[in-house]
Amino acid sequence: MNENAPLAAEETRELIRRAQQGDEAAQERLTLCNTALVKSIVKRYMNRHVEYDDLFQIGCMGLVKAIRNFDLSYDVRFSTYAVPMIAGEIKRFLRDDGMIKVSRSLKELAAQAAAVRERLSAEQGRDVGVSEIADALQVDAEEIAAALEAARPHMSIYEPAYGDDSDALMLDRVQDGADEMGETLNRVLLKELLGTLEPRERTIILLRYFSDKTQNEIAAQMGISQVQVSRLESKILQKLRERAAK
């Protein structure tokens, strides 16, 4: 019998229950049986000048956190819950260790775009769109959108939605204000799913559901039409549904 073989769903839940009650043997077995899952996630973050063994250990820490925090009342598989926990632990390590960086060329383009936007806005007395900035710099509008998005501080969907004293999370705002995203966008998957989008797609979702922008406002900011925003939004949401269902 291979003790590291994948576990059946019911056996996994029983081991989690025992592990959460302090059974170290149950926790060890869960960890060993999920090493393949950790390894598959670690592979995504290689080539960042960090040793594989270090990332694997960090991933295992995320797995242990997932075991301890998993709510057995969730109607989801443990692996579905564990993936973003493991990936989040690795990302946090890389970020805190200064390894995840925006490229210098993208930073420079973002700085140029910000300066041009400020100048054009002052000259024209209004906010200017991405396409106008792109025309001024003679680069593609999508490059400008990607640079501005990369340079912008990202808000976590697990941050308080209405200040530090708020019990509501940004994730709750997305779910409350975007019913069309559907129940398939499970709470524990949304953060990981957003990270799979292209910069332009992620910008649209963040503006639409995190910044409460209308399609017209997004269109003006990105230098495209409202119809294009509507079509893109529909395609992106469908993409998220399909990835959540996998």
Buried (B, 14 or more C-beta within 10 A) or exposed (E): EEEEEEBEEEEBBBBBEBBBEEBEEBBBBBBEBBBEBBBEBBEEBEEEEBEEEEBBEBBBBBBBBBBEEBEEEBEEEBBBBBBBBBBBBBBEBBEEEEEEEEEEEBBEBBEBBBEBBEEBBEEEEEEBBBBBBBBBBEBEBBBBBBBBBBBEEEEEBEEBBEEEEEEEBBBBBBBEEBEEBEEEBBBBBBBBBBEEBBBBBBBBBBBBBBEEBEBEBBBBBBBBEBEBBBEBBEEBBEBBBEBBEE
